[in-house]
Amino acid sequence: MELLEAATGAKTAEEIRVMCPLAFDCQELKFEDENEEVDDVGAKIVTIDKGTGFSYAYFTQKSEGGTLGKNIQTGSIGAPGTFLTTIKAQGKEKVVHVPGGIYYRKHYNYAIPRMDTSTTQKRIKITNDASMPADGYPFTVAAHHLIPGNESLKVSELWRLINKTNDPNRRLIIYEGDTRIDEPQTIQPINTPKGTWKVAQNIGFNVNGAHNGVWLPGNYAMIQGRNPDNTHAWKKQTEDWRREYIYRVSKEISGQFHDRHTTYSGAIVKNLLNPIGQALRDHLMNCPECQKKRGQEISPPYPVIHSLFKASAWLKKKVSGTPAEWLTPYLTTDKWHDHPELLAEVKTRLSAPEA
């Protein structure tokens, strides 16, 4: 089952069943941006242009994962007022039920403890490494957004359909020397060949909630400046050493290796968010009642919450499950996309019986 089918039950945008947004009462919910917390050591700013008219800054992530990491540890699905708990239609409330989440089982616990050298003191050993410290090397996990806010949601066709028109869209972050300048941009109206609409409120999907995150291992502990012994820093190691480290930490955490993953983020836009956005736009253009509301405000399509939660749950299994679950293009390191032989090697070793 692919991502769109897992999230919506449909294989194409044309097959997606859309519930008319006019059926729902608006609720005031705040939008919480994806955290952009810079690590104090070795912070790197990279401008990313996806050809969508947006540019933004990417920062090396703090090892504790910022807001998302804190929420994963506590099981929080977000700050009060940032997530949907009930759908209201004609004054009546219906509790939101989403498979695999707190909305599906009332007392479901999303909390996942952080398990790395900083919390367990455990370290990993690299074979054939004569210079390895006696106790081995540290490893660190980072909080991974299953549906990225900046690299997926904000550059998708769905974005302006689920957020309040004229709310801040994305901060264009510029550095002039050491001075940081944030230039806010706003959510634009929904423009179609058959009319324009404004969205009255945010839908209430918090990208920093524990439902949208998972701990994944990376090379963070070995980056020069973070590792007290810089003689063993990542950039000073051989490619064979790095491959062995990746294998060891993936085995220890039972999850994919995590670093830059632009292909992963783009695949979610193409295979999930854009088809849902297309289906909603088609509904607005072809629904007689929605046509009567052209130029006016409409409610956000609250049932999309179901699809986003299902998608997060599906992606979580793909990135943190057994190697057999790891599926291209949903790989959390671009290196495995660029060098599939490295992915094949890791999967083969992880799937082999213990010696």
C-alpha positions as CSV (number, residue, x, y, z in Angstrom):
1,M,0.0,0.0,0.0
2,E,1.5,3.4,-1.0
3,L,1.3,6.6,1.0
4,L,-1.8,8.2,-0.7
5,E,-3.8,5.0,-0.4
6,A,-2.8,4.5,3.2
7,A,-3.8,8.1,4.1
8,T,-7.0,8.5,2.0
9,G,-8.0,5.0,0.8
10,A,-7.6,6.3,-2.8
11,K,-4.9,5.6,-5.3
12,T,-5.3,8.8,-7.3
13,A,-6.4,12.4,-6.6
14,E,-9.6,11.8,-8.7
15,E,-10.6,8.9,-6.4
16,I,-10.3,10.9,-3.1
17,R,-13.6,11.3,-1.4
18,V,-13.9,15.0,-0.4
19,M,-16.3,16.2,2.3
20,C,-17.6,19.7,1.5
21,P,-15.9,22.3,3.8
22,L,-19.2,24.2,4.0
23,A,-20.5,21.4,6.2
24,F,-18.3,22.3,9.1
25,D,-18.3,25.1,11.7
26,C,-15.1,27.2,12.0
27,Q,-12.9,26.9,15.0
28,E,-10.2,29.2,16.0
29,L,-6.9,27.3,16.2
30,K,-3.4,28.7,16.2
31,F,-0.8,27.7,13.7
32,E,2.6,26.5,15.2
33,D,5.5,26.7,12.8
34,E,8.0,23.9,12.5
35,N,10.8,24.7,15.0
36,E,13.9,26.2,13.5
37,E,16.3,25.9,16.4
38,V,20.0,26.3,15.6
39,D,22.6,24.2,17.3
40,D,25.2,26.3,19.1
41,V,28.0,24.4,17.5
42,G,28.7,24.1,13.8
43,A,25.4,25.8,12.8
44,K,25.1,25.9,9.0
45,I,22.6,28.0,7.1
46,V,21.6,26.7,3.7
47,T,19.2,28.6,1.4
48,I,16.9,26.1,-0.4
49,D,15.0,27.0,-3.6
50,K,12.5,24.3,-4.7
51,G,11.4,26.3,-7.8
52,T,8.1,27.1,-6.0
53,G,8.6,30.8,-5.5
54,F,9.7,30.2,-1.9
55,S,13.1,30.5,-0.4
56,Y,13.9,29.8,3.2
57,A,16.8,29.0,5.5
58,Y,17.6,25.5,6.8
59,F,19.5,25.2,10.0
60,T,21.4,22.2,11.5
61,Q,19.1,20.8,14.0
62,K,19.6,20.9,17.7
63,S,20.3,17.4,19.0
64,E,17.4,17.4,21.3
65,G,15.1,18.1,18.4
66,G,13.6,21.4,19.7
67,T,9.9,21.5,20.1
68,L,9.3,18.2,18.3
69,G,11.8,16.4,20.4
70,K,10.3,17.7,23.6
71,N,6.8,16.7,22.5
72,I,8.0,13.2,21.5
73,Q,9.4,12.6,25.0
74,T,6.3,13.8,26.7
75,G,3.8,12.4,24.2
76,S,2.3,15.9,23.6
77,I,0.4,16.5,20.3
78,G,1.1,20.2,20.6
79,A,0.4,23.3,22.7
80,P,-3.2,23.9,23.7
81,G,-5.2,25.6,20.9
82,T,-2.9,24.3,18.1
83,F,-4.6,21.0,17.3
84,L,-8.1,19.9,16.5
85,T,-10.0,17.8,19.0
86,T,-13.5,17.9,17.7
87,I,-15.2,18.5,14.4
88,K,-18.3,20.8,14.7
89,A,-21.1,20.6,12.2
90,Q,-24.3,22.6,12.5
91,G,-23.5,23.2,16.2
92,K,-22.9,19.5,17.0
93,E,-19.6,18.2,18.0
94,K,-18.0,14.9,16.9
95,V,-14.7,13.7,18.4
96,V,-12.1,13.3,15.8
97,H,-11.1,9.7,15.3
98,V,-7.8,9.0,13.6
99,P,-6.3,5.5,13.4
100,G,-3.0,5.2,15.3
101,G,-3.4,8.3,17.4
102,I,-4.7,10.0,20.5
103,Y,-7.9,10.7,18.5
104,Y,-8.3,7.1,17.8
105,R,-7.7,5.6,21.2
106,K,-8.5,8.1,23.9
107,H,-5.6,7.2,26.1
108,Y,-3.0,6.4,23.4
109,N,0.5,7.3,24.5
110,Y,2.7,8.8,21.9
111,A,5.6,9.3,24.3
112,I,8.9,7.8,23.1
113,P,12.0,8.1,25.3
114,R,15.2,9.4,23.8
115,M,17.6,6.5,23.8
116,D,21.2,7.5,22.9
117,T,24.5,8.0,24.6
118,S,23.3,11.2,26.3
119,T,20.5,9.2,28.1
120,T,21.8,5.6,28.4
121,Q,25.6,6.1,28.3
122,K,25.7,3.4,25.7
123,R,28.3,3.7,22.9
124,I,29.0,1.8,19.7
125,K,32.1,-0.1,18.5
126,I,33.5,0.1,15.1
127,T,35.3,-3.0,13.8
128,N,38.9,-2.7,12.5
129,D,39.4,0.7,14.1
130,A,42.7,0.7,15.9
131,S,42.3,4.3,17.2
132,M,38.9,3.8,18.6
133,P,38.5,5.0,22.3
134,A,38.3,2.1,24.7
135,D,34.6,2.7,25.4
136,G,33.7,3.2,21.7
137,Y,32.0,6.1,20.0
138,P,28.9,8.2,21.1
139,F,25.7,8.3,19.1
140,T,22.8,10.8,19.1
141,V,19.3,10.6,17.9
142,A,17.3,13.5,16.4
143,A,13.6,14.3,16.2
144,H,12.4,13.7,12.6
145,H,9.2,15.4,11.3
146,L,7.4,12.6,9.5
147,I,5.5,15.2,7.4
148,P,7.9,18.1,7.3
149,G,6.4,21.5,7.7
150,N,8.9,23.6,5.9
151,E,10.0,21.3,3.1
152,S,6.7,19.6,2.4
153,L,3.5,21.2,3.7
154,K,4.5,24.8,2.9
155,V,5.5,24.1,-0.6
156,S,2.5,21.9,-1.5
157,E,-0.9,22.7,-3.1
158,L,-2.6,21.7,0.1
159,W,-1.0,24.5,2.2
160,R,-3.3,27.4,1.4
161,L,-6.3,25.2,1.7
162,I,-5.7,24.3,5.3
163,N,-4.4,27.6,6.7
164,K,-6.1,30.9,7.4
165,T,-5.8,33.3,4.5
166,N,-3.4,36.2,5.3
167,D,-1.8,34.4,8.2
168,P,2.0,34.2,8.1
169,N,3.0,31.6,5.5
170,R,6.8,31.3,5.9
171,R,9.5,33.5,7.3
172,L,12.0,34.4,4.7
173,I,15.1,34.4,6.9
174,I,18.1,36.5,5.8
175,Y,21.4,37.1,7.5
176,E,23.2,40.4,7.1
177,G,26.5,39.7,8.9
178,D,25.4,38.4,12.3
179,T,22.0,40.1,12.1
180,R,19.0,37.9,11.5
181,I,16.1,39.4,9.5
182,D,12.7,37.7,9.4
183,E,10.4,38.9,6.6
184,P,6.9,37.4,7.1
185,Q,5.0,36.2,4.1
186,T,1.3,35.5,4.1
187,I,-1.1,32.7,3.1
188,Q,-2.6,33.6,-0.3
189,P,-6.3,33.0,-1.3
190,I,-7.3,29.8,-3.1
191,N,-7.3,30.8,-6.8
192,T,-8.9,28.5,-9.4
193,P,-10.2,29.0,-12.9
194,K,-13.7,29.0,-11.5
195,G,-13.3,31.3,-8.5
196,T,-11.4,32.5,-5.5
197,W,-11.9,31.6,-1.8
198,K,-10.4,32.5,1.5
199,V,-9.9,30.1,4.4
200,A,-11.3,31.4,7.6
201,Q,-9.2,29.5,10.1
202,N,-6.2,27.0,10.5
203,I,-7.1,23.4,10.2
204,G,-5.4,22.3,13.5
205,F,-2.6,19.9,12.4
206,N,0.4,20.6,14.6
207,V,3.6,19.5,12.7
208,N,5.5,19.6,16.0
209,G,3.2,17.1,17.8
210,A,4.5,13.7,18.9
211,H,2.1,12.1,16.4
212,N,4.3,13.6,13.6
213,G,7.7,12.6,15.0
214,V,10.1,9.8,15.6
215,W,13.7,9.5,17.0
216,L,16.2,8.6,14.3
217,P,20.0,8.2,14.5
218,G,22.5,10.5,12.8
219,N,26.1,11.6,12.8
220,Y,25.4,14.5,15.2
221,A,27.6,13.1,18.0
222,M,30.6,12.9,15.7
223,I,30.4,16.4,14.1
224,Q,33.5,18.4,14.9
225,G,32.9,20.7,17.8
226,R,30.3,18.5,19.4
227,N,32.7,15.5,19.9
228,P,35.2,16.4,22.6
229,D,37.8,14.3,20.7
230,N,38.0,16.1,17.4
231,T,40.5,13.6,16.1
232,H,37.6,11.3,15.5
233,A,35.2,13.8,14.0
234,W,33.0,12.6,11.1
235,K,34.7,14.6,8.4
236,K,38.1,13.1,9.3
237,Q,36.9,9.5,9.0
238,T,37.1,7.3,5.9
239,E,34.0,6.4,3.8
240,D,34.3,2.7,5.0
241,W,34.3,4.0,8.7
242,R,31.2,6.1,8.1
243,R,29.4,3.2,6.5
244,E,30.2,1.0,9.5
245,Y,29.0,3.8,11.9
246,I,25.7,4.2,9.9
247,Y,25.1,0.4,10.1
248,R,25.9,0.3,13.9
249,V,23.6,3.2,14.9
250,S,20.8,2.1,12.6
251,K,21.0,-1.3,14.3
252,E,21.1,0.2,17.7
253,I,18.0,2.4,17.2
254,S,16.1,0.2,14.7
255,G,15.6,3.1,12.4
256,Q,16.9,4.7,9.2
257,F,19.9,7.0,9.3
258,H,18.9,10.7,9.4
259,D,20.4,13.7,7.7
260,R,19.4,15.9,4.7
261,H,16.4,14.3,3.0
262,T,15.1,16.6,0.3
263,T,14.0,13.6,-1.8
264,Y,11.9,12.3,1.1
265,S,10.3,15.7,1.6
266,G,9.6,16.2,-2.1
267,A,8.0,12.7,-2.4
268,I,5.5,13.6,0.4
269,V,4.5,16.7,-1.6
270,K,4.1,14.8,-4.9
271,N,2.5,11.6,-3.6
272,L,0.3,12.9,-0.7
273,L,-0.1,16.6,-0.2
274,N,-0.6,17.7,-3.8
275,P,-3.1,15.0,-4.7
276,I,-5.2,16.0,-1.6
277,G,-4.9,19.6,-2.5
278,Q,-6.0,18.9,-6.1
279,A,-9.0,17.0,-4.9
280,L,-10.1,19.8,-2.7
281,R,-9.6,22.4,-5.4
282,D,-11.7,20.3,-7.8
283,H,-14.4,20.1,-5.3
284,L,-14.5,23.9,-4.9
285,M,-14.8,24.3,-8.6
286,N,-17.5,21.7,-9.1
287,C,-19.6,22.0,-5.9
288,P,-22.7,24.2,-6.5
289,E,-22.8,25.4,-2.9
290,C,-19.1,26.3,-2.9
291,Q,-19.6,28.2,-6.1
292,K,-22.1,30.4,-4.3
293,K,-19.4,31.3,-1.8
294,R,-16.8,32.5,-4.4
295,G,-14.9,35.5,-3.0
296,Q,-16.0,34.6,0.6
297,E,-14.5,32.8,3.5
298,I,-15.0,29.1,3.9
299,S,-14.1,26.6,6.7
300,P,-10.9,24.6,6.3
301,P,-11.5,21.0,5.2
302,Y,-11.2,19.5,8.8
303,P,-11.5,15.8,7.7
304,V,-8.1,16.2,6.1
305,I,-6.8,15.7,9.6
306,H,-7.7,12.0,9.3
307,S,-5.5,11.7,6.2
308,L,-2.5,13.6,7.7
309,F,-2.6,11.4,10.9
310,K,-2.8,8.2,8.9
311,A,0.1,9.4,6.7
312,S,2.3,10.1,9.7
313,A,1.5,6.7,11.1
314,W,2.4,5.0,7.8
315,L,5.6,7.0,7.4
316,K,6.6,6.2,11.0
317,K,6.5,2.5,10.2
318,K,8.6,3.0,7.0
319,V,11.4,4.9,8.7
320,S,11.6,3.2,12.1
321,G,10.4,-0.3,11.3
322,T,12.4,-3.3,10.1
323,P,14.7,-2.9,7.1
324,A,12.1,-4.7,5.0
325,E,9.8,-1.7,5.6
326,W,12.3,0.9,4.3
327,L,10.9,2.0,1.0
328,T,12.2,4.4,-1.7
329,P,11.6,7.3,-1.9
330,Y,10.8,7.5,1.8
331,L,14.4,7.4,3.0
332,T,15.6,9.9,5.6
333,T,19.0,10.4,4.0
334,D,19.6,11.6,0.5
335,K,22.8,9.6,0.4
336,W,20.8,6.4,0.1
337,H,18.8,7.8,-2.8
338,D,22.0,8.8,-4.6
339,H,23.8,5.6,-3.8
340,P,21.2,2.8,-3.5
341,E,24.0,0.2,-3.1
342,L,24.7,1.7,0.3
343,L,21.1,1.2,1.3
344,A,21.2,-2.3,0.0
345,E,24.3,-3.1,2.0
346,V,22.8,-1.7,5.3
347,K,19.5,-3.6,4.7
348,T,21.3,-6.8,4.0
349,R,23.5,-6.6,7.1
350,L,20.6,-5.6,9.3
351,S,18.4,-8.4,8.0
352,A,21.1,-11.1,8.5
353,P,20.8,-13.3,11.6
354,E,23.0,-12.5,14.5
355,A,26.4,-14.2,14.3
